[in-house]
Amino acid sequence: MNILIVEDELEIAQLIQQTLENESFVCHIAFDGLSALDIFSKVNPQLVILDIMLPGLDGLEICTRIRGKSVENDPYILMLTARGEEIDRVIGLSTGADDYLVKPFSPRELVARTRALLRRSLRQGHNQNQAIQTQNFRLEPEQHLATRHLKSTEPETLDLTSLEFSLLSTLMSYPGRVWTRNQLIDKLWGNDFYGDDRVVDTHIRRLRKKIEPNPANPIFVKTVTGLGYKFEDELI
């Protein structure tokens, strides 16, 4: 597994590298934003460990650029910051980060976060035509078939529109990742979209009515206040 470490402090970068290489991960280090983007294009990492405060391009800009790249498999992004302020986490997650770690952190916590993200990444190594399955749902894109498998009920076929199917597929492919409205618009409508980004809220409400046991209290498609939406269910 390739991991790109983007950290301008040499001692911290080397500590992260040594910690993860002791766990048999392959690590690459960049000390600034431009080098990070260059190495990213060459090694196609599964995970990027990204400091927010960097010379030149900061971590938020790098995160935005990585998410804007056309790659077969999006990497997971674990952001690092020396500050524990809530605003850092909010901005970081809104640009596409998947998790957030405040310095100083213990090597054990770093390894645990890394393994958790990469387990998720390994499980979703599929293309857009492969089935996606979680504990409670299964999507089969080629057949446009969506089923729900709640423990207390028989498997149920979901009647989803093409847009609802694509929305659910996007959310299910990255459990736990927070998607802003603009990111979902880019993913589902692309550059052809013109209008109010609140249209996403409308489609989320319609999707919840079809997949949630209680749409008024959703347990799968959750709102992250001030950020957007995320899907919570374990990939299998």
C-alpha positions as CSV (number, residue, x, y, z in Angstrom):
1,M,0.0,0.0,0.0
2,N,1.4,3.4,-1.1
3,I,1.1,6.2,1.4
4,L,2.1,9.8,0.6
5,I,3.2,11.9,3.6
6,V,3.0,15.6,3.1
7,E,4.7,17.3,6.1
8,D,7.2,20.2,6.1
9,E,8.7,19.4,9.5
10,L,11.4,16.8,8.9
11,E,11.3,15.1,12.3
12,I,7.5,14.6,12.1
13,A,7.7,13.4,8.5
14,Q,10.4,10.9,9.4
15,L,8.5,9.8,12.6
16,I,5.3,9.1,10.5
17,Q,7.4,7.3,7.8
18,Q,9.2,5.1,10.4
19,T,6.0,4.3,12.2
20,L,4.1,3.2,9.1
21,E,7.0,1.4,7.4
22,N,7.3,-0.6,10.6
23,E,3.8,-1.7,9.8
24,S,4.9,-2.7,6.3
25,F,3.4,0.3,4.4
26,V,5.3,1.9,1.6
27,C,5.8,5.6,2.3
28,H,6.8,8.6,0.1
29,I,7.5,12.0,1.6
30,A,6.9,15.5,0.2
31,F,7.9,18.6,2.2
32,D,5.8,21.2,0.2
33,G,2.6,21.4,-1.9
34,L,4.1,21.3,-5.4
35,S,6.3,18.3,-4.6
36,A,3.3,16.6,-3.1
37,L,1.2,17.0,-6.3
38,D,4.2,15.8,-8.4
39,I,4.7,12.7,-6.3
40,F,1.0,12.0,-6.1
41,S,0.8,11.8,-9.9
42,K,3.7,9.4,-10.0
43,V,2.9,6.9,-7.2
44,N,-0.9,7.0,-7.1
45,P,-1.1,6.5,-3.3
46,Q,-4.0,4.8,-1.6
47,L,-3.7,7.3,1.4
48,V,-2.4,10.8,1.7
49,I,-1.4,12.0,5.1
50,L,-1.6,15.8,4.7
51,D,-0.5,18.6,7.0
52,I,-2.6,21.7,6.7
53,M,0.2,24.2,7.3
54,L,2.7,23.9,4.4
55,P,4.9,26.3,2.5
56,G,3.6,27.4,-0.8
57,L,0.3,25.5,-1.4
58,D,-1.3,24.7,1.9
59,G,-3.0,21.4,2.8
60,L,-6.5,22.6,2.0
61,E,-5.5,23.7,-1.5
62,I,-3.7,20.4,-2.1
63,C,-6.7,18.5,-0.9
64,T,-9.0,20.4,-3.2
65,R,-6.6,19.7,-6.2
66,I,-6.4,16.0,-5.4
67,R,-10.2,15.7,-5.3
68,G,-10.4,17.5,-8.6
69,K,-8.1,15.1,-10.3
70,S,-9.5,12.4,-12.6
71,V,-8.1,9.2,-11.1
72,E,-9.4,5.6,-11.2
73,N,-9.5,5.3,-7.4
74,D,-9.7,8.4,-5.1
75,P,-7.2,8.1,-2.3
76,Y,-8.2,8.7,1.3
77,I,-6.9,11.9,2.9
78,L,-6.0,12.1,6.6
79,M,-5.3,15.7,7.5
80,L,-2.9,16.8,10.2
81,T,-2.9,20.1,12.1
82,A,-1.1,21.4,15.1
83,R,-4.2,23.3,16.1
84,G,-7.3,21.7,17.6
85,E,-9.7,24.4,16.5
86,E,-13.0,23.2,15.2
87,I,-12.8,25.5,12.2
88,D,-9.8,23.6,10.8
89,R,-11.7,20.4,10.9
90,V,-14.7,21.9,9.2
91,I,-12.7,23.5,6.4
92,G,-10.6,20.4,6.0
93,L,-13.6,18.0,5.7
94,S,-15.4,20.4,3.4
95,T,-12.5,20.3,0.9
96,G,-12.7,16.5,0.7
97,A,-10.6,15.1,3.6
98,D,-11.8,11.8,5.1
99,D,-10.4,12.1,8.6
100,Y,-8.6,14.5,10.9
101,L,-5.7,14.1,13.4
102,V,-4.5,16.8,15.7
103,K,-0.8,17.0,16.6
104,P,0.8,15.8,18.8
105,F,-0.6,12.3,18.2
106,S,0.6,8.9,19.3
107,P,2.1,6.4,16.9
108,R,-0.6,4.0,17.9
109,E,-3.4,6.4,17.0
110,L,-1.7,7.1,13.7
111,V,-1.5,3.4,12.8
112,A,-5.1,2.8,13.9
113,R,-6.5,5.7,11.8
114,T,-4.4,4.6,8.8
115,R,-5.5,1.0,9.0
116,A,-9.1,2.0,9.4
117,L,-9.0,4.1,6.2
118,L,-7.1,1.6,4.2
119,R,-9.4,-1.3,5.1
120,R,-12.2,0.8,3.8
121,S,-10.3,1.6,0.7
122,L,-9.4,-2.0,0.0
123,R,-13.0,-3.1,0.2
124,Q,-14.2,-0.5,-2.3
125,G,-11.7,-1.2,-5.0
126,H,-14.4,-1.5,-7.6
127,N,-15.2,0.2,-10.9
128,Q,-18.5,1.9,-11.5
129,N,-20.1,-1.3,-12.9
130,Q,-19.2,-3.5,-10.0
131,A,-21.6,-4.2,-7.2
132,I,-21.4,-2.3,-3.9
133,Q,-22.6,-4.0,-0.7
134,T,-22.9,-2.9,2.8
135,Q,-24.5,-4.5,5.8
136,N,-27.9,-3.2,4.9
137,F,-27.8,-2.4,1.1
138,R,-26.6,-3.9,-2.2
139,L,-26.3,-2.0,-5.5
140,E,-25.8,-3.7,-8.8
141,P,-25.1,-0.9,-11.4
142,E,-25.3,-3.0,-14.5
143,Q,-28.8,-4.2,-13.6
144,H,-29.7,-0.8,-12.0
145,L,-30.8,-2.9,-9.0
146,A,-30.8,-1.6,-5.4
147,T,-31.9,-3.8,-2.5
148,R,-32.2,-3.2,1.2
149,H,-31.5,-6.0,3.7
150,L,-32.5,-4.8,7.1
151,K,-32.1,-7.4,9.9
152,S,-35.8,-7.4,10.9
153,T,-37.3,-7.6,7.4
154,E,-37.0,-9.6,4.1
155,P,-34.8,-8.2,1.4
156,E,-36.6,-5.4,-0.4
157,T,-36.0,-4.0,-3.9
158,L,-35.8,-0.2,-3.9
159,D,-37.5,1.8,-6.6
160,L,-34.9,4.4,-7.3
161,T,-34.7,6.9,-10.2
162,S,-31.4,7.1,-12.1
163,L,-30.3,10.1,-10.1
164,E,-31.2,8.6,-6.8
165,F,-29.3,5.4,-7.7
166,S,-26.2,7.5,-8.7
167,L,-26.5,9.5,-5.5
168,L,-26.8,6.4,-3.3
169,S,-23.9,4.8,-5.2
170,T,-21.7,7.8,-4.6
171,L,-22.5,7.9,-0.9
172,M,-22.2,4.1,-0.4
173,S,-18.8,4.0,-2.2
174,Y,-17.2,6.1,0.5
175,P,-18.8,5.4,3.9
176,G,-18.1,8.1,6.4
177,R,-16.8,10.6,3.9
178,V,-18.5,14.0,4.1
179,W,-19.8,15.3,0.8
180,T,-20.6,19.0,0.3
181,R,-23.5,20.0,-1.9
182,N,-21.0,21.3,-4.5
183,Q,-19.0,18.0,-4.5
184,L,-22.2,16.0,-5.1
185,I,-23.3,18.4,-7.9
186,D,-19.9,18.0,-9.6
187,K,-20.1,14.2,-9.2
188,L,-23.7,13.8,-10.4
189,W,-24.4,16.7,-12.8
190,G,-20.9,17.9,-13.8
191,N,-20.2,21.2,-15.5
192,D,-23.7,21.2,-17.0
193,F,-25.4,22.1,-13.8
194,Y,-27.0,25.6,-13.4
195,G,-29.2,26.5,-10.5
196,D,-29.4,26.4,-6.7
197,D,-27.2,23.9,-4.8
198,R,-30.1,23.3,-2.5
199,V,-31.5,20.9,-5.2
200,V,-29.2,18.4,-3.5
201,D,-31.2,18.6,-0.3
202,T,-34.4,17.8,-2.3
203,H,-32.9,14.7,-3.7
204,I,-31.5,13.6,-0.4
205,R,-35.0,13.9,1.1
206,R,-36.4,11.8,-1.6
207,L,-33.7,9.2,-1.3
208,R,-34.2,9.0,2.5
209,K,-38.0,8.3,2.0
210,K,-37.0,5.2,0.0
211,I,-34.1,3.8,2.0
212,E,-34.6,5.0,5.6
213,P,-36.8,3.1,8.1
214,N,-37.7,6.5,9.5
215,P,-36.9,9.3,7.1
216,A,-37.4,11.9,9.9
217,N,-34.6,10.3,11.8
218,P,-32.2,9.0,9.2
219,I,-29.6,6.4,10.3
220,F,-27.9,5.8,6.9
221,V,-27.8,9.2,5.0
222,K,-26.9,11.7,7.7
223,T,-26.6,15.5,7.6
224,V,-23.3,16.9,8.8
225,T,-24.2,20.4,10.0
226,G,-22.4,23.1,8.1
227,L,-20.8,20.7,5.7
228,G,-23.1,18.3,3.8
229,Y,-24.0,14.7,3.9
230,K,-22.4,11.3,4.6
231,F,-23.5,7.6,4.4
232,E,-23.0,5.4,7.4
233,D,-23.0,1.6,7.0
234,E,-20.2,-1.0,7.0
235,L,-18.9,-2.2,3.6
236,I,-18.8,-6.0,3.3
